[in-house]
C-alpha cells in the first residue's frame, strides 16, 4: 500500500514521521526508488536518535516546533533548541 501511495503522488520530496512505520530504512528506500528525495519529520517529543541510523540516507529533516494537534499552544521547546539537538547528530 505504501509503495502505491508514493508512486501515485507526483512530488519531488516525501517526508514521514519515523514512528509512523515499522521499517524506516525500507520506507526511505521506497521513496528514493520512486525518484523522490526522502526525509524525516520530527515532533517535539520524538527522539532525534533516529538520525543516528539514517542521516546518510535522507535528504530532508523537518523539525516541528509544536505537536500537530496543538496549533494554538505555546511551543514546548524553541526551534533553535531543536536545531542544536539535530546538529549534534
Backbone bond lengths (Angstrom), bond angles and torsions (degrees), N, CA, C in turn:
res aa  C-N    CA-C-N  psi(-1)  N-CA   C-N-CA  omega(-1)  CA-C   N-CA-C  phi
1 X - - - 1.444 - - 1.531 111.29 -
2 X 1.330 117.34 -42.49 1.453 120.73 -178.66 1.528 110.66 -62.04
3 X 1.324 116.96 -44.94 1.462 120.03 -179.64 1.524 110.58 -60.73
4 X 1.315 117.53 -41.13 1.451 121.34 178.98 1.524 109.98 -62.30
5 X 1.321 117.80 -43.77 1.466 121.70 -179.11 1.523 111.15 -64.76
6 X 1.315 117.19 -40.94 1.464 120.83 179.91 1.529 110.67 -67.28
7 X 1.314 117.32 -44.73 1.457 120.41 -175.26 1.526 112.22 -72.30
8 X 1.324 118.50 -22.00 1.458 121.97 -177.82 1.525 112.97 -86.54
9 X 1.311 117.70 -14.63 1.458 121.00 -176.23 1.523 109.61 -103.24
10 X 1.322 117.03 110.92 1.476 119.35 -178.80 1.529 111.50 -74.48
11 X 1.303 116.13 96.51 1.457 121.78 179.37 1.514 109.82 -134.85
12 X 1.311 113.80 162.35 1.448 120.19 176.27 1.528 110.71 -89.95
13 X 1.330 115.89 -30.18 1.463 121.67 -178.33 1.523 109.89 -134.92
14 X 1.317 115.33 151.70 1.464 121.68 172.59 1.524 107.57 -133.45
15 X 1.314 116.19 123.55 1.456 120.61 175.25 1.524 108.52 -115.62
16 X 1.328 115.38 150.67 1.455 120.03 178.14 1.520 109.31 -148.23
17 X 1.320 115.08 159.88 1.464 121.08 176.31 1.525 108.04 -81.10
18 X 1.328 119.55 129.80 1.460 120.20 -177.11 1.528 112.97 -61.13
19 X 1.323 117.79 -29.87 1.461 119.76 179.51 1.525 112.58 -77.48
20 X 1.337 117.61 -3.09 1.461 121.53 -179.67 1.527 112.90 -86.88
21 X 1.320 117.62 -4.17 1.457 120.40 -179.15 1.533 109.39 -138.03
22 X 1.310 115.72 154.03 1.466 120.03 176.92 1.525 111.10 -83.50
23 X 1.314 116.99 -20.64 1.461 121.43 -174.51 1.532 109.92 -129.62
24 X 1.319 116.58 84.91 1.458 121.45 -178.20 1.525 110.87 -61.14
25 X 1.322 117.51 -45.76 1.471 120.50 -179.78 1.528 111.87 -60.06
26 X 1.309 116.26 -43.98 1.470 120.48 -178.74 1.527 110.54 -65.67
27 X 1.317 117.16 -40.25 1.459 120.88 178.54 1.528 110.61 -63.18
28 X 1.325 116.31 -41.68 1.468 120.57 177.03 1.526 110.09 -61.66
29 X 1.325 117.30 -42.65 1.468 120.71 178.68 1.529 111.60 -62.60
30 X 1.333 117.24 -41.63 1.464 120.84 179.34 1.530 111.05 -62.77
31 X 1.320 115.90 -42.27 1.463 119.84 179.67 1.528 110.35 -64.30
32 X 1.322 116.66 -46.69 1.464 120.42 -179.55 1.535 110.51 -64.32
33 X 1.335 117.06 -40.49 1.470 121.46 179.06 1.527 111.43 -61.84
34 X 1.332 117.27 -28.71 1.462 120.67 179.51 1.525 111.84 -79.01
35 X 1.351 117.26 -3.01 1.450 121.14 178.16 1.516 114.08 93.04
36 X 1.319 116.69 10.10 1.461 121.38 -179.00 1.527 110.72 -107.82
37 X 1.325 114.99 164.84 1.463 121.00 176.32 1.528 109.04 -91.02
38 X 1.346 117.83 123.46 1.460 120.06 -179.98 1.529 111.81 -82.86
39 X 1.326 115.09 152.24 1.457 120.09 176.86 1.517 111.04 -152.26
40 X 1.317 115.11 162.68 1.459 121.44 177.79 1.521 110.09 -114.20
41 X 1.330 115.35 146.73 1.454 123.13 178.03 1.522 107.78 -116.30
42 X 1.327 116.05 129.47 1.465 120.93 -178.29 1.520 111.35 -116.95
43 X 1.336 115.74 121.56 1.458 121.77 169.31 1.520 107.75 -71.51
44 X 1.339 118.61 162.59 1.468 119.77 179.25 1.533 113.91 -56.12
45 X 1.316 117.63 -33.57 1.464 120.64 -177.25 1.522 113.76 -87.63
46 X 1.324 117.98 -9.44 1.461 121.11 -178.55 1.521 109.97 -76.42
47 X 1.314 115.47 132.40 1.458 120.61 178.97 1.524 110.76 -67.83
48 X 1.305 115.92 136.66 1.462 120.59 176.81 1.529 111.78 -79.29
49 X 1.318 117.42 2.00 1.466 120.76 -179.98 1.531 111.69 -64.18
50 X 1.333 118.01 -18.47 1.465 120.21 174.30 1.519 110.70 -56.45
51 X 1.329 116.57 -31.81 1.460 120.54 -178.02 1.521 112.60 -65.73
52 X 1.331 117.19 -24.86 1.457 120.38 178.50 1.525 111.82 -58.29
53 X 1.319 116.82 -29.04 1.462 121.46 -174.25 1.523 113.75 -99.28
54 X 1.348 117.57 -23.28 1.463 118.01 -171.71 1.527 114.36 -131.22
55 X 1.312 118.98 8.28 1.467 120.69 -176.14 1.525 112.12 -56.93
56 X 1.310 118.02 -32.87 1.464 121.25 -179.72 1.526 112.89 -82.95
57 X 1.328 117.67 -3.24 1.462 121.64 -176.94 1.521 113.35 -109.21
58 X 1.335 118.02 -6.79 1.460 120.88 -176.81 1.523 110.89 -115.37
59 X 1.313 115.24 157.76 1.461 121.62 -179.45 1.528 112.75 -109.04
60 X 1.327 116.96 -19.28 1.457 121.57 -174.14 1.517 109.76 -135.38
61 X 1.339 115.80 138.90 1.466 121.90 170.99 1.522 106.81 -126.33
62 X 1.325 116.56 122.47 1.460 121.68 177.98 1.526 107.89 -109.07
63 X 1.330 116.05 118.99 1.462 121.86 179.85 1.521 109.13 -103.90
64 X 1.316 116.49 112.50 1.459 120.80 179.95 1.528 109.05 -84.46
65 X 1.308 117.02 137.98 1.465 120.23 -179.58 1.524 112.08 -92.53
66 X 1.329 117.83 -15.69 1.471 122.49 175.03 1.520 108.14 -135.42
67 X 1.317 116.01 159.30 1.454 120.41 175.10 1.523 109.19 -70.94
68 X 1.333 118.32 151.21 1.463 120.96 -175.48 1.533 114.12 -56.99
69 X 1.294 118.62 -29.73 1.466 120.90 -177.41 1.526 113.20 -92.19
70 X 1.305 119.30 7.22 1.460 121.08 -173.28 1.525 112.33 -125.25
71 X 1.307 116.59 53.49 1.466 120.82 -174.78 1.527 112.71 -61.30
72 X 1.317 118.27 -31.47 1.465 119.95 -175.78 1.527 113.11 -100.59
73 X 1.297 117.52 3.58 1.464 120.50 -177.09 1.523 112.10 -85.81
74 X 1.306 115.18 163.31 1.457 121.03 177.17 1.527 108.80 -70.83
75 X 1.314 116.50 141.84 1.456 121.05 179.73 1.523 109.77 -64.56
76 X 1.352 117.34 128.94 1.470 119.66 -179.54 1.526 112.68 -69.77
77 X 1.307 116.97 -32.08 1.467 122.19 177.11 1.520 107.27 -140.54
78 X 1.281 116.11 151.89 1.456 118.55 177.32 1.531 109.43 -73.94
79 X 1.300 116.17 153.93 1.460 120.82 178.38 1.533 109.66 -61.38
80 X 1.321 116.59 -37.58 1.472 119.88 178.67 1.524 111.40 -60.47
81 X 1.315 116.72 -38.73 1.469 120.58 178.94 1.526 110.70 -65.94
82 X 1.325 116.56 -41.36 1.459 121.13 178.38 1.538 109.71 -65.22
83 X 1.324 116.80 -42.41 1.465 120.64 179.41 1.515 111.78 -62.57
84 X 1.334 116.65 -39.60 1.474 119.29 177.82 1.528 109.75 -60.52
85 X 1.328 117.36 -40.52 1.458 120.47 178.08 1.509 112.15 -64.97
86 X 1.330 116.97 -38.62 1.467 120.92 179.27 1.524 110.96 -69.19
87 X 1.323 116.39 -39.51 1.471 120.09 -179.97 1.516 111.86 -67.99
88 X 1.325 116.99 -24.45 1.469 120.49 178.68 1.519 111.03 -69.65
89 X 1.334 116.82 -18.79 1.460 120.27 178.70 1.497 107.53 -87.55
